[in-house]
Amino acid sequence: MNTTQTTENPLGYERIGRLLASYAIPSIISLIINSLYNMVDQIFIGQGVGFLGNGATNIIAPIATIAIAVATLFGDGLAAFFSLNLGQGNADKAAKGVGTAVIASGMISVLYAVFAFIFLSPLCRIFGATDSLMPYAVGYGRIIVISFPFAIVATVINSAIRTDGSPRYAMFAMMIGAILNTILDPIFIFVFHWGVEGAATATVLSQLVGLLCNVAYLFRFKTIQFGKASLVMNWSVACRMASLGFASCFNNLTSTVVAFVSNNLLTKYGALSVYGPDIPLTTFGLCMKVSMIAFSVGIGVASGSQPIIGFNYGAQKYDRVKKTFLLSAGVCTIITCVAWVIFQCFPLQLIRIFGTESSLYEEFAVQCFRIYLLLTFLNGVQMCAGVLFQAIGQPVKAAVASLSKQLLFYIPAMLILSRIWGLTGILMAGPTADILAFILCIILCFKEVKKYAGTHKKEIGGTVS
């Protein structure tokens, strides 16, 4: 290990609270900005097109989530690989990781964009598009898939920028695109009257600008020497990063499976209710997106802890690993409690941001917020659990912690409870999964953190290359 680098790097000695704030705040802003891409689309679509337009974006959302899964596979994998190797003094290997991640994510993103464009109509049907939603979904989707390579490669580079110690630049690169999207959306929708296609066009242009801002940083790294020689595909490094980013990737893929199951169940049981198939599908999707804006704050705190945990684990400073995790978990729990109060007290005000519709539309929307998000104050620990295991190079436990809510508990709960209580059962699956995932993550984290009691530079579980 390069002890000089470990000593000089602030991640190894700076006060943890200050470090967490410096990394988490830009990460929070970046995540909120990223979430706002789709949120801004839905606000203007709701006001300019109507709730069927918003329903269409909910159909395209799981298709876009697959692109996000590719981005996090190499983005989060690169962040973990980068910080672990810096902690061990392997700056050259960290540089190879950046080049490999950019090339691999670029190739895969182009292939996926082509696939999604060709098979867009059947994909929309798979994710629950009704006849009334189909024209809007196809019109929006055929344009939005063009942005997939821009968004994926930008996300990968952005992860490296944050881990390199430039979270403010990472935030700036994300913010430029989001601001542009916010400006172009009303112009394309209300001035040019392009409808959902206008919102999609605004997103494509904004993602392209964001990519260019991230690319501009590539040869300005502070902790590594990155040049043209680094832009070489290294398959062993790619596989290692993929294993480290697998939990985040699979978590997003699971979100796609959840969307497939929930969308189809909502249209099925919605058709049997007074709400019809379109209202439950649209309002549930909006509820999920609003909650993600709030939880981006918690996820940003958890993401901000990753380079601190990864570096100190690589440097064998396990007391700092423990303190970082406990602090981030505590902060995330406070955040989710505040979000819970907002969801329970102001659901109607939140849904009206996307336009005022019928009384049935608003009635079901209020049910979504109050039932589905009933126990969201428990989510703070799970946000940090997956990051902890990912940062210390334990991808299996990271996957279990990250996927427990959606894959292990939420999908089975939806399938079972919907047969008993219909639409209400689908909503009740949310709090059921929340409490079960909370218990599982508490057990996993307690066992891991207990190992660090009384340790400083003691080997635990081997080094991570």
C-alpha positions in Angstrom: 0.0 0.0 0.0 1.2 3.5 -0.7 1.1 4.9 2.8 2.0 8.4 1.7 -1.0 8.7 -0.6 -3.3 7.2 2.1 -2.0 9.8 4.7 -2.2 12.8 2.3 -5.7 12.0 0.9 -8.4 13.8 3.0 -10.6 10.7 2.8 -8.1 9.0 5.2 -7.9 11.7 7.9 -10.5 14.5 7.5 -13.4 14.7 9.9 -16.1 12.3 8.7 -19.0 14.6 9.1 -17.3 17.3 6.9 -16.3 14.7 4.3 -19.8 13.3 4.1 -21.3 16.7 3.7 -18.8 17.6 1.0 -19.5 14.5 -1.0 -23.2 14.1 -0.2 -24.5 17.6 -1.0 -23.3 17.6 -4.6 -24.5 14.0 -5.0 -27.9 14.9 -3.6 -28.2 17.8 -6.0 -27.0 15.7 -8.9 -29.6 12.9 -8.1 -32.4 15.4 -7.7 -31.4 17.0 -11.0 -31.3 13.6 -12.7 -34.8 12.8 -11.3 -36.0 16.2 -12.5 -35.4 15.3 -16.2 -38.4 13.0 -16.1 -40.3 15.0 -13.5 -40.1 18.2 -15.4 -41.3 16.4 -18.5 -44.3 15.1 -16.6 -45.2 18.5 -15.1 -45.3 20.2 -18.5 -46.9 17.2 -20.2 -49.6 17.1 -17.5 -50.4 20.7 -17.9 -50.1 20.8 -21.7 -51.2 17.3 -22.9 -53.2 15.8 -19.9 -52.9 12.7 -17.7 -52.8 10.3 -20.7 -49.5 11.9 -21.7 -48.2 11.3 -18.2 -49.4 7.8 -18.3 -47.4 7.3 -21.5 -44.2 8.4 -19.8 -44.9 5.9 -17.1 -44.9 3.2 -19.8 -41.6 4.3 -21.1 -40.0 4.7 -17.7 -39.1 1.0 -17.2 -37.6 1.0 -20.7 -35.4 3.9 -19.6 -34.7 2.3 -16.3 -32.9 -0.5 -18.2 -30.6 2.2 -19.6 -30.1 3.5 -16.0 -29.2 -0.1 -15.0 -26.4 -0.1 -17.6 -25.2 3.3 -16.3 -25.0 2.2 -12.7 -23.4 -1.2 -13.6 -20.3 0.7 -14.8 -20.9 4.0 -13.0 -21.2 2.6 -9.5 -18.8 -0.2 -10.3 -16.3 2.3 -11.4 -16.8 4.5 -8.3 -16.1 1.5 -6.0 -13.2 0.3 -8.2 -11.7 3.8 -8.3 -11.8 4.5 -4.6 -10.7 1.1 -3.5 -7.6 1.2 -5.8 -6.8 4.8 -4.7 -6.9 3.6 -1.1 -4.4 0.9 -2.0 -2.2 3.2 -3.9 -3.0 1.8 -7.4 -3.6 5.0 -9.3 -2.7 3.5 -12.7 -5.3 0.7 -12.2 -7.9 3.3 -11.3 -7.1 5.2 -14.6 -7.5 1.9 -16.5 -10.9 1.5 -14.9 -12.1 4.9 -16.1 -11.1 4.2 -19.7 -12.6 0.7 -19.7 -15.9 1.9 -18.1 -16.3 4.6 -20.8 -15.7 2.2 -23.7 -17.8 -0.6 -22.3 -20.8 1.6 -21.4 -20.6 3.3 -24.8 -20.8 0.1 -26.7 -23.6 -1.4 -24.6 -25.7 1.8 -24.6 -25.7 2.1 -28.4 -26.8 -1.6 -28.8 -29.6 -1.1 -26.3 -30.8 2.1 -27.9 -31.1 0.4 -31.3 -32.9 -2.6 -29.7 -35.4 -0.3 -27.9 -36.1 1.7 -31.0 -36.8 -1.4 -33.1 -39.0 -3.2 -30.6 -40.6 -0.2 -28.9 -44.2 -1.1 -29.7 -44.1 -4.6 -28.2 -42.1 -3.3 -25.2 -44.9 -0.7 -24.5 -47.5 -3.5 -24.6 -45.3 -5.6 -22.2 -45.2 -2.7 -19.7 -49.0 -2.3 -19.7 -49.8 0.3 -22.4 -53.6 0.5 -23.0 -55.0 1.4 -26.4 -55.5 5.0 -25.3 -52.0 5.3 -24.0 -50.2 3.6 -26.9 -49.9 6.5 -29.4 -48.5 8.8 -26.7 -46.0 6.1 -25.5 -44.7 5.3 -28.9 -44.4 9.0 -29.9 -42.5 9.8 -26.7 -40.4 6.6 -26.7 -39.1 6.8 -30.3 -37.3 10.0 -29.5 -36.3 9.4 -25.9 -34.3 6.2 -26.8 -31.9 8.4 -28.7 -30.7 9.9 -25.4 -29.8 6.6 -23.9 -26.1 6.5 -25.0 -25.7 10.2 -24.0 -27.2 9.6 -20.5 -25.4 6.3 -19.8 -21.8 7.5 -20.7 -22.4 10.8 -18.9 -23.5 9.0 -15.8 -20.4 6.7 -15.8 -18.0 9.6 -16.2 -19.9 11.6 -13.6 -19.3 8.8 -11.1 -15.6 9.0 -11.7 -15.6 12.8 -11.3 -17.3 12.6 -7.9 -14.9 9.9 -6.7 -11.9 12.0 -8.0 -12.8 14.6 -5.4 -14.7 17.0 -7.7 -18.3 16.6 -6.6 -19.1 20.2 -7.5 -18.0 19.8 -11.1 -20.1 16.6 -11.2 -23.1 18.5 -9.9 -22.5 21.3 -12.5 -22.4 18.9 -15.4 -25.7 17.4 -14.3 -27.2 20.8 -13.6 -26.5 22.3 -17.0 -28.5 19.6 -18.7 -31.4 19.8 -16.3 -31.7 23.6 -16.6 -31.7 23.3 -20.4 -34.4 20.6 -20.2 -36.5 22.9 -18.0 -36.2 25.8 -20.5 -36.8 23.7 -23.6 -39.8 21.7 -22.3 -42.3 24.6 -22.2 -41.0 26.0 -25.5 -41.4 22.7 -27.4 -44.8 21.8 -25.7 -46.6 25.2 -25.4 -44.9 27.3 -28.2 -44.2 24.7 -30.9 -47.1 22.4 -29.8 -45.0 19.2 -30.2 -46.8 17.5 -27.2 -45.0 14.5 -25.7 -42.6 14.4 -28.6 -41.5 17.9 -27.6 -40.7 16.8 -24.1 -38.7 13.9 -25.4 -36.7 16.2 -27.8 -35.9 18.5 -24.9 -34.5 15.6 -22.9 -32.4 14.3 -25.8 -30.7 17.7 -26.4 -30.2 18.3 -22.7 -28.6 14.9 -22.2 -26.2 15.6 -25.1 -25.1 18.8 -23.5 -24.6 17.1 -20.1 -22.5 14.4 -21.8 -20.2 17.0 -23.4 -19.7 18.7 -20.0 -18.7 15.4 -18.4 -16.3 14.5 -21.3 -14.6 17.8 -20.8 -13.3 16.6 -17.4 -11.7 13.4 -18.6 -8.2 14.8 -19.0 -8.4 17.0 -15.8 -8.4 14.3 -13.1 -6.6 15.2 -9.9 -5.8 11.8 -8.4 -4.8 9.9 -11.6 -3.0 10.4 -14.8 -5.6 9.9 -17.5 -4.6 10.0 -21.2 -5.3 8.4 -24.5 -3.4 5.3 -23.3 -6.1 4.8 -20.6 -8.9 4.5 -23.2 -8.2 0.8 -23.8 -10.7 -1.9 -23.1 -9.5 -4.2 -20.3 -11.9 -7.2 -20.0 -10.7 -8.3 -16.6 -11.1 -4.7 -15.2 -14.5 -4.5 -16.9 -15.7 -7.7 -15.2 -14.4 -6.5 -11.8 -16.2 -3.2 -12.1 -19.4 -5.0 -13.3 -19.3 -7.2 -10.2 -18.9 -4.2 -8.0 -21.7 -2.4 -9.8 -24.0 -5.4 -10.1 -26.1 -4.6 -7.0 -27.0 -1.1 -8.3 -27.6 -2.5 -11.8 -29.7 -5.4 -10.7 -31.6 -3.0 -8.4 -32.6 -1.0 -11.4 -33.4 -4.1 -13.5 -35.6 -5.2 -10.6 -37.4 -1.8 -10.8 -38.2 -2.7 -14.4 -39.6 -6.1 -13.3 -41.6 -4.3 -10.6 -42.9 -1.8 -13.2 -43.9 -4.7 -15.5 -45.8 -6.5 -12.7 -47.4 -3.3 -11.1 -48.4 -1.7 -14.4 -50.2 -4.9 -15.6 -51.8 -5.5 -12.2 -53.0 -1.8 -12.0 -54.5 -2.0 -15.5 -56.1 -5.4 -14.7 -57.7 -4.5 -11.4 -58.2 -0.9 -12.4 -60.5 -2.0 -15.2 -62.6 -3.9 -12.6 -63.0 -0.7 -10.5 -64.6 2.7 -10.8 -61.2 4.2 -11.7 -60.7 2.3 -15.0 -57.2 1.1 -16.2 -55.6 4.5 -17.0 -56.1 6.4 -13.7 -54.4 3.9 -11.4 -51.5 3.4 -13.9 -50.9 7.1 -14.2 -51.3 8.2 -10.6 -49.2 5.3 -9.2 -46.4 6.2 -11.5 -46.5 9.9 -10.4 -46.5 8.8 -6.8 -43.4 6.7 -7.4 -41.6 9.6 -9.2 -42.5 12.2 -6.5 -41.2 9.8 -3.8 -38.0 9.3 -5.7 -37.4 13.1 -5.7 -37.6 13.1 -2.0 -35.6 9.9 -1.5 -32.9 11.3 -3.9 -31.8 13.3 -0.8 -31.3 10.1 1.2 -29.7 8.2 -1.7 -27.4 11.1 -2.2 -26.2 10.9 1.4 -25.6 7.1 0.9 -23.8 7.7 -2.4 -21.7 10.4 -0.7 -20.5 7.8 1.9 -19.2 5.4 -0.8 -15.8 7.0 -1.6 -15.2 7.5 2.1 -16.0 3.9 3.0 -14.2 2.5 0.0 -11.0 4.4 0.5 -10.8 3.7 4.2 -11.6 0.1 3.8 -8.9 -0.2 1.2 -6.5 1.7 3.6 -7.7 -0.7 6.4 -9.0 2.1 8.6 -12.1 0.2 9.7 -13.0 2.5 12.5 -13.7 5.2 9.9 -15.7 2.8 7.8 -18.0 2.1 10.8 -18.4 5.8 11.8 -19.2 6.8 8.2 -21.9 4.1 7.8 -23.5 4.9 11.1 -23.6 8.6 10.4 -25.0 8.2 6.9 -27.7 5.7 8.1 -28.7 8.2 10.8 -29.0 11.1 8.4 -30.9 9.0 5.9 -33.4 8.0 8.5 -34.1 11.6 9.5 -34.6 12.5 5.8 -37.1 9.6 5.2 -39.0 10.6 8.3 -39.4 14.2 7.0 -40.5 12.8 3.6 -43.0 10.6 5.3 -44.7 13.6 7.0 -44.9 15.4 3.6 -46.4 12.4 1.8 -49.0 11.7 4.5 -50.1 15.4 5.0 -50.0 16.9 1.5 -50.8 14.2 -1.1 -53.4 16.2 -3.0 -51.1 19.2 -3.3 -48.3 17.0 -4.6 -50.5 15.4 -7.3 -52.0 18.7 -8.5 -48.5 19.8 -9.5 -49.1 17.6 -12.6 -52.4 19.1 -13.4 -56.0 19.0 -12.1 -58.1 16.1 -13.3 -61.3 14.4 -12.2 -62.3 13.7 -8.6 -61.7 9.9 -9.2 -58.2 10.7 -10.4 -57.4 12.7 -7.3 -59.1 10.3 -5.0 -56.9 7.3 -6.1 -53.8 9.5 -6.1 -54.3 10.3 -2.4 -54.7 6.6 -1.7 -51.4 6.0 -3.5 -49.5 8.4 -1.3 -51.1 7.5 2.0 -51.1 3.7 1.6 -48.1 2.8 -0.6 -45.8 5.3 1.2 -47.1 4.4 4.7 -43.8 3.1 6.1 -41.3 4.9 4.0 -39.6 6.3 7.1 -37.9 2.8 7.4 -36.1 3.1 4.1 -33.1 5.0 5.4 -31.1 2.0 6.6 -31.7 0.1 3.3 -30.3 3.0 1.3 -27.0 2.9 3.1 -26.8 -0.9 3.5 -26.3 -1.6 -0.2 -23.7 1.2 -0.5 -21.8 -0.2 2.5 -21.4 -3.6 1.0 -20.7 -2.3 -2.5 -18.0 0.1 -1.2 -16.1 -2.7 0.7 -16.2 -5.1 -2.3 -18.9 -7.5 -1.2 -21.3 -7.5 -4.2 -23.4 -10.5 -3.1 -24.4 -8.8 0.2 -24.8 -5.5 -1.6 -27.2 -7.1 -4.0 -29.2 -8.7 -1.2 -29.4 -5.5 0.8 -30.4 -3.4 -2.3 -32.8 -5.8 -3.9 -34.6 -7.1 -0.8 -37.4 -4.6 -0.8 -38.4 -4.9 -4.5 -37.4 -8.4 -5.5 -37.8 -10.5 -2.4 -40.7 -8.8 -0.8 -42.6 -6.3 -3.0 -43.3 -8.4 -6.0 -44.6 -11.4 -4.1 -46.7 -9.1 -1.8 -48.3 -7.4 -4.9 -49.2 -10.7 -6.4 -50.7 -12.1 -3.2 -52.4 -9.0 -1.8 -53.9 -7.9 -5.1 -55.8 -11.2 -5.3 -57.3 -10.4 -1.9 -57.9 -6.6 -2.0 -57.5 -5.7 -5.7 -56.1 -2.2 -6.2 -55.8 -1.6 -2.4 -53.7 -4.8 -2.1 -51.2 -3.5 -4.7 -50.7 -0.3 -2.6 -50.5 -2.3 0.7 -47.6 -4.3 -0.8 -45.4 -1.1 -0.4 -45.4 -0.9 3.4 -45.3 -4.7 3.7 -42.0 -4.8 1.7 -40.7 -1.8 3.6 -40.8 -3.4 7.0 -39.5 -6.8 5.9 -36.5 -5.1 4.0 -35.8 -3.0 7.1 -35.5 -6.0 9.3 -33.2 -7.9 6.8 -30.9 -4.9 6.3 -30.6 -4.3 10.1 -29.4 -7.9 10.5 -26.9 -7.8 7.7 -25.4 -4.4 8.7 -25.2 -5.3 12.4 -23.2 -8.4 11.6 -20.8 -6.4 9.4 -20.3 -3.4 11.6 -19.7 -5.6 14.6 -16.5 -6.8 13.0 -15.1 -3.3 13.1 -15.4 -2.9 16.9 -12.0 -2.1 18.3 -10.2 -2.4 15.0 -8.0 0.2 13.2 -5.5 -1.3 10.7 -6.5 -4.9 11.0 -7.2 -7.1 8.0 -10.8 -8.0 7.6 -11.8 -10.3 4.7 -8.8 -9.5 2.5 -8.0 -6.7 0.1 -10.0 -5.8 -2.9 -8.3 -5.5 -6.3 
